[in-house]
Amino acid sequence: MRRPTLQRACLALVLLFASLASIRPAAAEDAPPPPPAPPIERLFAPAREAMKDLPPFFRDTDLKLHWRSYYFNRENPEGGENEAWAFGGWLSYKSGWLFDVFGIGATFYGSAPLYAPDEKDGTLLLKPGQKGYYVPGEAYAALRYQDYVLVKGYRRLINQPYINPIDNRMTPNTFEGITAGGKVDVIEYLAGYLWKIKPRNEDDFIFMSKQAGAAGSDDGVILGGIRVTPLAGLRIDAAEQYGINTFNTVYLEGEYLQPLDENWKLRLGAQFTDQRAVGDELVANAAKRNWSTQQGGVRVQALYGELTLTSAFSITGSGNSIQSPWGNSPNYVLMMDRDFNRANEKAVLFGAAYDFSKLVAQGLSADFKFAAGWDAIHPKTRTSAPDQREYNLTVDARPPWLRPAFLQGWWLRVRGGVLDQDGARLGWQLRVILNWERDLL
């Protein structure tokens, strides 16, 4: 018997809207008082009370529990189906500051199968073979001097263009390395060296170069990034990521938000990426070993109250597809299934997002996107690649409070996508993600 079809995915989204409409809150003046703290938080209340007079290192301890349930089903245009339902999440700990200078933190991640057919592996919710996993993905020590310098070492999250968590499965990417960052007036910066990465669905840290496709290599990445906000509404980003013996990435982006009147705002963005093989050029996935490629993009967004309209365009050079083995690409035309950054590809995106908090239910929002890409080539054979179109719909529900009390803090996300490639069957996917987070200390 076939698993859920695309029609069922659409029906699920309709039912979600209908069910959430029934929990529309009363007017603010008629709303009941907030419900009491959930039982799991009450368990930690004595510890919280006992710690309130301790030094900041203990008193300001932050302990969070994040549960996640994730169902993923995908039919690929090339053939084959991926399906799994997993359960897990993470427990994170962060200390306060000792003498306002030293702190530590750690996060334990895990994912276990609830439904995982062996023949439908490949969802990235679980390890290869549809197996569960657990791993201390973060374990770091930190030193700081006010806001000017923050040094972190060993296992941690990194959030930079092309090197980031990609938290769209059960657990995120985390990295081993050392970084120094901070803020001086209107300038934020980050610099460091990363030697290993824990991919989203793995419990082992592997060398950055191996994750990039350089088998047998043990090289890392030198990174640096800067963000400048010189004017209200203006942001300028620049990043450099030198993958030793793999490839170098330079990324530039500028964004400006301009109010037009009391209702309308206009946000303009432009981005540019330059990538090229360096050192021993161990990522040889293009026609030339010493490949280089570029990508440029522009985006225009119009904001009116709770509505955001988006249009974007990108163009990628013919030397190679844009490489993003360590995180999501910042490409404006990034979609659920495809990045639209193949060699020589031109792509457009149109989208609309709306916050339904005032019309239907607090915390309810939806986002629709359409993207199309053409003229792409296979970077190694230089032959034409199929044109493609993708349609995405995302619905989020984040109620501010619920009864019974243990339901507080949940967030439901339902995502559906359709991928239409020339010469291939229609591909589609359905994702249903339930998050539930509690602040224990």
C-alpha positions as CSV (number, residue, x, y, z in Angstrom):
1,M,0.0,0.0,0.0
2,R,1.3,3.5,-0.9
3,R,2.2,5.9,1.9
4,P,0.6,9.4,2.1
5,T,0.2,11.1,-1.3
6,L,0.5,14.7,-2.3
7,Q,-3.2,15.1,-2.0
8,R,-3.2,14.0,1.6
9,A,-0.4,16.4,2.3
10,C,-2.5,19.3,1.0
11,L,-5.5,18.0,3.0
12,A,-3.4,18.0,6.1
13,L,-2.6,21.7,5.7
14,V,-6.3,22.5,5.2
15,L,-7.2,20.6,8.3
16,L,-4.4,22.4,10.3
17,F,-5.9,25.8,9.4
18,A,-9.4,24.6,10.3
19,S,-8.4,23.2,13.7
20,L,-6.3,26.3,14.6
21,A,-9.2,28.6,13.8
22,S,-11.2,26.9,16.6
23,I,-8.6,28.0,19.2
24,R,-8.7,31.7,18.3
25,P,-8.2,33.5,21.7
26,A,-10.7,35.9,23.2
27,A,-10.2,39.6,23.2
28,A,-7.3,40.7,25.5
29,E,-9.7,42.2,28.1
30,D,-11.6,38.9,28.3
31,A,-8.6,36.6,28.3
32,P,-8.2,34.3,31.3
33,P,-5.1,34.6,33.5
34,P,-2.0,32.7,32.3
35,P,-2.0,29.1,33.3
36,P,0.3,27.8,36.0
37,A,3.8,26.6,35.3
38,P,3.9,23.1,33.8
39,P,4.7,20.1,36.1
40,I,8.2,19.6,34.6
41,E,9.2,23.2,35.5
42,R,7.7,22.9,39.0
43,L,10.1,19.9,39.5
44,F,13.0,22.3,39.1
45,A,11.5,25.1,41.2
46,P,13.3,24.1,44.5
47,A,16.6,24.1,42.7
48,R,15.9,27.5,41.2
49,E,15.1,28.9,44.6
50,A,18.2,27.3,46.2
51,M,20.4,28.9,43.5
52,K,19.2,32.4,43.7
53,D,21.7,33.5,46.3
54,L,24.7,31.7,44.9
55,P,27.5,33.4,42.8
56,P,26.5,34.3,39.2
57,F,28.3,31.2,37.8
58,F,25.7,29.0,39.4
59,R,22.8,31.4,39.9
60,D,22.5,32.3,36.2
61,T,22.6,28.7,35.0
62,D,20.4,28.1,32.0
63,L,19.1,24.6,31.5
64,K,16.7,23.9,28.6
65,L,14.9,20.8,27.4
66,H,13.9,20.7,23.7
67,W,11.8,17.7,22.5
68,R,11.2,17.2,18.8
69,S,8.9,14.8,16.8
70,Y,9.5,14.8,13.1
71,Y,7.7,12.9,10.3
72,F,9.3,13.1,6.8
73,N,8.1,11.5,3.6
74,R,9.6,12.3,0.1
75,E,9.3,10.9,-3.4
76,N,12.3,11.9,-5.5
77,P,12.0,12.8,-9.2
78,E,14.9,10.5,-9.9
79,G,13.0,7.6,-8.3
80,G,12.9,6.2,-4.8
81,E,11.2,7.2,-1.6
82,N,12.5,8.4,1.8
83,E,10.3,8.1,4.9
84,A,10.8,8.1,8.7
85,W,9.2,9.3,11.9
86,A,11.7,10.1,14.6
87,F,11.6,11.4,18.2
88,G,14.3,13.1,20.2
89,G,15.8,16.5,20.7
90,W,18.4,17.9,23.1
91,L,19.2,19.0,26.6
92,S,21.3,22.2,26.8
93,Y,23.3,23.6,29.7
94,K,24.9,27.0,29.9
95,S,26.6,28.4,33.1
96,G,26.6,31.9,34.3
97,W,29.8,34.0,34.2
98,L,32.6,33.4,36.7
99,F,34.0,36.9,37.6
100,D,32.2,38.1,34.5
101,V,34.9,36.4,32.4
102,F,34.6,32.6,32.3
103,G,31.7,30.3,31.3
104,I,31.0,26.8,30.1
105,G,28.2,25.1,28.2
106,A,27.2,21.7,26.7
107,T,24.3,20.2,24.7
108,F,23.4,16.5,24.4
109,Y,21.5,15.6,21.2
110,G,19.6,12.5,20.2
111,S,17.2,10.9,17.8
112,A,15.3,7.6,17.9
113,P,13.1,5.9,15.2
114,L,9.4,5.6,15.8
115,Y,8.7,4.4,12.2
116,A,11.6,3.8,9.8
117,P,11.2,1.3,7.0
118,D,14.6,0.0,6.0
119,E,13.9,0.4,2.3
120,K,13.1,4.1,2.7
121,D,16.4,5.3,4.2
122,G,17.7,8.8,3.4
123,T,15.6,11.3,5.3
124,L,18.5,12.5,7.5
125,L,16.3,12.2,10.6
126,L,18.4,9.1,11.6
127,K,21.8,7.7,10.9
128,P,22.2,5.7,7.7
129,G,20.4,2.4,8.1
130,Q,17.5,4.1,9.8
131,K,19.4,3.9,13.2
132,G,19.0,6.2,16.2
133,Y,21.9,8.2,17.6
134,Y,23.0,10.3,20.5
135,V,26.0,12.6,20.9
136,P,27.3,15.5,23.1
137,G,27.2,17.9,20.2
138,E,28.3,20.9,22.2
139,A,30.9,21.1,25.0
140,Y,32.8,24.4,25.2
141,A,34.6,26.8,27.5
142,A,34.3,30.6,26.9
143,L,36.3,33.7,27.9
144,R,35.0,37.2,27.4
145,Y,35.8,40.8,27.9
146,Q,32.6,42.8,28.0
147,D,31.0,42.8,24.5
148,Y,34.4,43.3,22.8
149,V,35.8,39.8,22.8
150,L,34.2,36.4,23.3
151,V,36.5,33.3,22.8
152,K,34.9,29.9,22.6
153,G,36.7,26.6,22.2
154,Y,35.9,23.0,21.3
155,R,32.4,21.8,20.3
156,R,29.8,24.5,19.5
157,L,27.3,25.9,17.1
158,I,28.5,28.2,14.3
159,N,26.1,30.4,12.4
160,Q,27.8,32.0,9.4
161,P,27.0,32.0,5.6
162,Y,27.8,28.5,4.3
163,I,28.9,27.3,7.8
164,N,25.8,26.9,10.0
165,P,23.5,24.4,11.9
166,I,20.9,23.7,9.1
167,D,18.5,22.9,11.9
168,N,15.8,21.4,9.6
169,R,16.0,17.8,10.6
170,M,16.2,16.3,14.2
171,T,19.4,17.8,15.3
172,P,21.7,20.5,13.9
173,N,25.3,20.6,12.6
174,T,27.8,21.4,15.3
175,F,31.5,22.0,15.0
176,E,34.8,21.5,16.7
177,G,37.1,24.5,16.7
178,I,38.0,27.8,18.4
179,T,36.6,31.2,17.6
180,A,36.8,34.8,18.8
181,G,34.0,37.3,18.2
182,G,32.5,40.4,19.6
183,K,31.0,43.8,19.0
184,V,32.7,47.2,18.8
185,D,30.2,50.0,18.2
186,V,28.4,49.2,14.9
187,I,30.8,46.3,14.0
188,E,30.3,42.7,14.8
189,Y,33.0,40.2,14.0
190,L,33.9,36.5,14.2
191,A,37.2,34.7,13.4
192,G,38.5,31.2,14.1
193,Y,39.5,27.8,12.9
194,L,37.3,24.7,12.6
195,W,38.7,21.3,12.3
196,K,35.7,19.0,12.5
197,I,31.9,18.9,11.9
198,K,29.1,16.7,13.3
199,P,26.7,16.4,10.4
200,R,22.9,16.7,11.2
201,N,22.2,13.0,11.4
202,E,25.6,11.6,12.7
203,D,27.0,11.0,16.2
204,D,30.7,11.3,15.1
205,F,32.7,14.4,14.3
206,I,34.6,14.2,11.0
207,F,37.2,16.5,9.4
208,M,35.8,19.5,7.6
209,S,37.6,18.5,4.4
210,K,36.2,15.0,4.5
211,Q,32.7,16.4,4.8
212,A,33.5,18.6,1.7
213,G,34.3,15.5,-0.3
214,A,38.0,15.1,0.2
215,A,38.2,11.5,1.3
216,G,41.2,10.7,3.6
217,S,41.9,14.3,4.3
218,D,42.2,15.8,7.8
219,D,42.1,19.5,6.9
220,G,40.0,22.3,8.5
221,V,38.6,25.7,7.6
222,I,39.9,29.2,8.6
223,L,36.9,31.6,8.8
224,G,36.3,35.2,9.3
225,G,33.2,37.3,9.2
226,I,32.2,40.9,9.8
227,R,28.8,42.7,10.0
228,V,28.4,46.4,9.9
229,T,25.2,48.3,10.7
230,P,26.2,52.0,10.0
231,L,22.7,53.3,9.5
232,A,19.2,52.4,10.7
233,G,17.9,49.7,8.4
234,L,21.3,49.1,6.7
235,R,23.3,45.9,7.1
236,I,26.5,44.9,5.4
237,D,28.0,41.4,5.7
238,A,31.4,40.1,4.5
239,A,32.7,36.5,5.2
240,E,35.8,34.6,4.2
241,Q,36.1,30.8,4.6
242,Y,39.3,29.2,3.5
243,G,39.0,25.4,3.3
244,I,42.5,24.1,3.5
245,N,43.2,22.0,0.3
246,T,39.6,22.1,-0.7
247,F,38.0,25.5,-1.7
248,N,37.8,29.1,-0.6
249,T,34.6,31.0,-0.3
250,V,34.1,34.8,-0.2
251,Y,30.6,36.1,0.6
252,L,29.3,39.7,0.5
253,E,25.8,40.9,1.2
254,G,24.0,44.2,1.7
255,E,20.5,44.8,2.9
256,Y,18.5,48.0,3.4
257,L,15.0,48.5,4.9
258,Q,13.3,51.7,3.8
259,P,9.9,52.7,5.2
260,L,7.7,54.2,2.4
261,D,4.8,55.4,4.5
262,E,3.0,54.4,7.7
263,N,2.0,51.1,6.3
264,W,4.5,50.0,3.6
265,K,8.2,49.1,3.9
266,L,10.6,48.1,1.2
267,R,13.6,45.8,1.9
268,L,16.3,45.5,-0.8
269,G,19.1,43.0,-0.8
270,A,22.1,42.0,-2.9
271,Q,24.6,39.2,-2.5
272,F,27.7,37.8,-4.1
273,T,29.7,34.6,-3.7
274,D,33.1,33.7,-5.1
275,Q,34.3,30.1,-4.7
276,R,37.4,28.5,-6.1
277,A,39.6,25.4,-5.5
278,V,42.7,26.0,-3.4
279,G,45.8,24.2,-2.2
280,D,45.8,20.6,-3.3
281,E,42.4,21.1,-4.8
282,L,40.9,17.9,-3.3
283,V,37.3,18.7,-4.2
284,A,37.6,17.8,-7.8
285,N,33.9,17.7,-8.9
286,A,34.1,20.0,-11.9
287,A,35.6,19.7,-15.4
288,K,38.8,21.5,-14.2
289,R,40.6,20.6,-11.0
290,N,41.4,24.3,-10.4
291,W,37.7,25.3,-10.8
292,S,36.2,28.6,-9.8
293,T,32.6,29.9,-9.8
294,Q,30.6,32.8,-8.7
295,Q,27.0,33.5,-7.8
296,G,25.1,36.8,-7.6
297,G,21.6,37.5,-6.4
298,V,19.2,40.3,-5.7
299,R,16.0,40.4,-3.6
300,V,13.1,42.8,-3.2
301,Q,10.6,42.5,-0.4
302,A,7.5,44.6,0.2
303,L,6.1,44.6,3.8
304,Y,2.6,45.7,4.6
305,G,1.5,44.9,8.1
306,E,1.5,41.1,8.6
307,L,2.1,40.5,4.8
308,T,5.5,40.1,3.2
309,L,5.9,39.8,-0.6
310,T,9.2,38.5,-1.9
311,S,10.9,38.4,-5.3
312,A,14.4,37.3,-6.0
313,F,16.8,36.4,-8.8
314,S,20.2,34.6,-8.8
315,I,22.7,33.5,-11.4
316,T,25.5,31.0,-10.9
317,G,28.8,30.8,-12.9
318,S,29.5,27.9,-15.2
319,G,32.8,26.8,-13.5
320,N,31.0,24.7,-10.8
321,S,27.9,24.4,-8.7
322,I,28.1,26.4,-5.5
323,Q,29.4,24.2,-2.7
324,S,27.7,24.1,0.7
325,P,28.9,20.9,2.6
326,W,29.0,22.7,6.0
327,G,25.7,24.4,6.1
328,N,22.9,26.0,4.2
329,S,23.7,28.3,1.3
330,P,22.6,31.9,1.9
331,N,21.2,32.0,-1.7
332,Y,18.0,34.0,-1.9
333,V,16.5,31.3,-4.1
334,L,17.1,28.5,-1.5
335,M,14.1,26.1,-1.3
336,M,13.2,23.0,0.7
337,D,14.5,20.5,-1.8
338,R,16.9,22.3,-4.2
339,D,19.3,25.1,-3.7
340,F,19.0,26.5,-7.3
341,N,22.7,27.1,-7.5
342,R,23.8,24.6,-10.1
343,A,26.6,25.5,-12.5
344,N,25.4,28.1,-15.0
345,E,21.9,28.2,-13.5
346,K,19.6,31.2,-13.6
347,A,16.8,31.2,-11.1
348,V,13.9,33.3,-9.9
349,L,11.7,33.2,-6.7
350,F,8.4,34.6,-5.8
351,G,6.8,34.3,-2.4
352,A,4.2,35.6,0.1
353,A,4.2,35.2,3.8
354,Y,1.4,36.2,6.2
355,D,1.0,36.3,10.0
356,F,-2.6,35.2,10.8
357,S,-2.4,36.1,14.5
358,K,-5.0,38.8,14.3
359,L,-7.3,37.1,11.9
360,V,-7.4,33.4,12.9
361,A,-5.2,32.4,15.9
362,Q,-2.3,33.9,17.8
363,G,1.0,32.4,16.6
364,L,-0.4,31.1,13.2
365,S,1.5,32.0,10.1
366,A,2.0,30.7,6.5
367,D,4.6,31.1,3.8
368,F,4.3,30.2,0.1
369,K,7.3,30.2,-2.3
370,F,7.8,29.3,-6.0
371,A,11.2,29.0,-7.6
372,A,12.3,28.2,-11.2
373,G,15.7,27.4,-12.5
374,W,17.0,27.1,-16.1
375,D,20.2,26.8,-18.2
376,A,22.0,24.7,-15.6
377,I,24.8,22.3,-16.7
378,H,26.5,19.3,-15.1
379,P,29.8,20.9,-13.9
380,K,31.9,17.8,-14.8
381,T,30.5,16.7,-18.1
382,R,29.4,20.2,-19.2
383,T,26.1,18.7,-20.5
384,S,22.7,20.3,-20.0
385,A,20.9,19.7,-16.7
386,P,17.1,19.7,-16.6
387,D,15.2,22.9,-15.9
388,Q,13.3,22.7,-12.6
389,R,10.5,24.3,-10.7
390,E,9.7,24.0,-7.0
391,Y,6.6,25.0,-4.9
392,N,6.8,25.2,-1.1
393,L,4.2,25.8,1.5
394,T,5.0,26.2,5.2
395,V,2.5,26.6,8.0
396,D,3.6,27.4,11.6
397,A,1.5,27.4,14.7
398,R,3.1,28.9,17.9
399,P,0.2,29.5,20.4
400,P,1.4,31.9,23.2
401,W,-0.2,29.7,25.9
402,L,-2.4,26.6,26.1
403,R,-4.2,24.5,28.6
404,P,-3.4,22.0,30.0
405,A,-0.2,23.6,31.3
406,F,2.2,20.9,30.0
407,L,1.4,21.9,26.4
408,Q,2.9,25.4,26.8
409,G,5.9,26.1,24.7
410,W,5.0,23.9,21.7
411,W,5.5,24.8,18.1
412,L,4.0,22.9,15.2
413,R,5.4,23.2,11.7
414,V,3.9,21.6,8.6
415,R,5.7,21.8,5.3
416,G,4.9,20.6,1.8
417,G,6.9,20.8,-1.4
418,V,6.5,19.8,-5.0
419,L,9.5,19.5,-7.4
420,D,8.9,19.5,-11.1
421,Q,11.9,18.6,-13.3
422,D,11.9,18.3,-17.0
423,G,12.1,14.7,-18.1
424,A,11.4,13.3,-14.7
425,R,8.4,12.3,-12.7
426,L,6.9,14.8,-10.2
427,G,8.7,14.8,-6.8
428,W,7.1,15.8,-3.6
429,Q,7.7,15.8,0.1
430,L,5.8,16.3,3.4
431,R,7.3,17.3,6.7
432,V,5.4,17.5,10.1
433,I,7.6,18.8,13.0
434,L,6.4,19.3,16.5
435,N,8.8,21.1,18.9
436,W,8.3,21.5,22.6
437,E,10.8,23.5,24.7
438,R,10.9,24.2,28.4
439,D,13.2,26.5,30.3
440,L,14.1,24.3,33.4
441,L,16.5,26.7,35.1
